[in-house]
Amino acid sequence: MDHIVTVQDAVTAFADFMEPTNAELDAIEQEMPVILAGVDLLDAQIITLDRIPTELDSRRIRRAARRVLAARRALANGSGEVA
């Protein structure tokens, strides 16, 4: 006879000690401009998946890519502000 047991990890997966620390939350907040710029770039790329990109689509993708680079540069330089 096989015994049925619970999976302990599934039960304790959301325990208090598994929450992000304040330092981790601060790091995420500092990286948020880069994350949002990346989402914008991904959105611009997704729009062109089912059709041939128009000139407007190409400009939108280039602008979004520049925003990603600017956000990464700002994060690397420590300013945290996106130009």
Order of alpha helices (4+ residues) and beta strands (2+ residues): alpha-alpha-alpha
